[in-house]
Amino acid sequence: IPEAGHKYYLQFSTEDYRTGENAGNCLATVLYPKKKSPPVVSIKCSLSKDQKEIQEEDDRLYQRIRHQTKPITGNNIPDSYGNIAPALEPLWALAVAGSSSIMWEKSTETLGYFLAQVKSVKQWMRKDDFIEFDYTVLLHEIPTQEIISCHMRLTWLPGHPLQVKHFCASESQEVQEGSGAESGSAAGPSAEKGANF
């Protein structure tokens, strides 16, 4: 699109990251603006699971985390052999969801990212119903093969968008990037800029 950028039309299927089962089909348009800014994404998906089933899974994950008496912590998820202990799977699930908003914001037409590992995670105990975690995640940048370290704070309550604040710094660069509050959901990301933390 002259003066605007390149627009792509995609049709793809999704899968449950835990089970590998088909989760639905999607149609999307992605505009990579000529100016440096996140891609503009419009997406519509037909999900294999109904909304009630998704909500029940969210509630089970939330209850599993919420009923801990001590803050949950973890390191090196997955481990050096690619394994994730069952007790750490909820922490990995939240990391996958939260880091997707960082990857969306940082991606360009020529750079993409994958969550490589959770280096560390710590739960913050709150008095309200929300759950909150601090993460340090490693993102694998493609095609440069660089590993980007990002600090991420997630706040979540079922029925509400996952709130993500992040701050990223690569080991080979002094340039550091951050965001304010990012909210993301399966329906698509929306950016709300605010102060760094």
Secondary structure, 3 states (H helix, E strand, C coil): CCCCEEEEEEEEEEECCCCCCEEEEEEEEEEEECCCCCCEEEEEEEECCCHHHHHHHHHHHHHHHHCCCCCCEEEEECCCCCCCCHHHHHHHHHHHHHHHHHHHHHCCCCCEEEEEEEEEEEEECCCCCCEEEEEEEEEEEECCCCEEEEEEEEEECCCCCEEEEEEEEECCCCCEEECCCEEECCCCCEECCCCCC
